[in-house]
Amino acid sequence: MEMNGIMNVLYRFCQWVTRLVYLNLLWGAFIILGLGVFGFFPATTAMFAVIRKWIMGDTDNPVMKTFWTFYKKEFMKSNLLGMILCLTGYMLYMDYYFLQEASGLIKLLTYPLILVILLFLFMLLYVIPISVHYEITTWKVLKTSLLFVIMHPFVTIAMAASCYIIYLIMKLIPGLIPLLGGSIITYILMAPTYYVFRKNQQKQETAYSK
């Protein structure tokens, strides 16, 4: 009986690893399909959408079909979101570079800028999970991401720490990057954010019922 339990656990583990590897390969292929720059954000959004469905218990639908559906559907919206994020990140980088070269009192602005950069980086953890879970505008995605960072600091720190651990593992074993580099990070970001989504929904339902 105990042996059967172990075998079932191993089977489910291998099944999940296989799914993640397949999804990671799809992600890479569709980034290339979109000529790299224009394929990255739609492919990443589609990957988050697939893993969200898995977390919700929907593992029966064909992965390729689900991925392609979201890739097409979110192509324009995800690229717009991506451009906004890249432009914002570039502006923050240039501001930081300018302050590093500055002198005098103006250099003190480096400290509040670092706080803004940290908030921006933490927002990035939520942006795509929120965009695939809620049917809202790009502006509301960004606004909601910032609210989640502020409202759920412990979850945010745990997600950031998990990403850093995965980074260290991938750095130690670079052969894992083409197999699991994107999909495993997607999973460790989507799972806790989906939990937060559910908790918020339950709170809203409780508040409405009173």
TAFENLIN-V381868 format. One record per backbone hydrogen bond with DSSP energy under -0.5 kcal/mol. NH is the residue of the N-H (numbers start at 1). CO is the residue of the C=O. Records with the same first field share a line. If there is no record, write none. Layout:
# TAFENLIN-V381868
NH = CO  CO
This chain:
# TAFENLIN-V381868
5 = 1
6 = 2
7 = 3
8 = 4
9 = 5
10 = 6
11 = 7
12 = 8
13 = 9
14 = 10
15 = 11
16 = 12
17 = 13
18 = 14
19 = 15
20 = 16
21 = 17
22 = 18
23 = 19
24 = 20
25 = 21
26 = 22
27 = 23
28 = 24
29 = 25
30 = 26
31 = 27
32 = 28
33 = 29
34 = 30
35 = 32
36 = 31
37 = 35
38 = 34
40 = 36
41 = 37
43 = 39
44 = 40
45 = 41
46 = 42
47 = 43
48 = 44
49 = 45
50 = 46
51 = 47
52 = 48
53 = 49
54 = 50
55 = 51
56 = 52
57 = 54
58 = 53
59 = 57
66 = 62
67 = 63
68 = 64
69 = 65
70 = 66
71 = 67
72 = 68
73 = 69
74 = 70
75 = 72
78 = 74
79 = 75
80 = 76
81 = 77
82 = 78
83 = 79
84 = 80
85 = 81
86 = 82
87 = 83
88 = 84
89 = 85
90 = 86
91 = 87
92 = 88
93 = 89
94 = 90
95 = 91
96 = 92
97 = 93
98 = 94
99 = 95
100 = 96
101 = 97
102 = 98
106 = 103
107 = 104
108 = 105
109 = 106
110 = 107
111 = 108
112 = 108
113 = 109
114 = 110
115 = 111
116 = 112
117 = 113
118 = 114
119 = 115
120 = 116
121 = 117
122 = 118
123 = 119
124 = 120
125 = 121  122
126 = 122  123
127 = 123
128 = 124
130 = 126
131 = 127
132 = 128
133 = 129
134 = 130
136 = 134
141 = 137
142 = 138
143 = 139
144 = 140
145 = 141
146 = 142
147 = 143
148 = 144
149 = 145
150 = 146
151 = 147
152 = 148
156 = 152
157 = 153
158 = 154
159 = 155
160 = 156
161 = 157
162 = 158
163 = 159
164 = 160
165 = 161
166 = 162
167 = 163
168 = 164
169 = 165
170 = 166
171 = 167
172 = 168
173 = 169
176 = 173
177 = 174
179 = 176
180 = 176
181 = 176  177
184 = 180
185 = 181
186 = 182
187 = 183
188 = 184
189 = 185
190 = 186
191 = 187
193 = 189
194 = 190
195 = 191
196 = 192
197 = 193
198 = 194
199 = 195
200 = 196
201 = 197
202 = 198
203 = 199
204 = 200
205 = 201
206 = 202
207 = 203
208 = 204
209 = 205
210 = 206
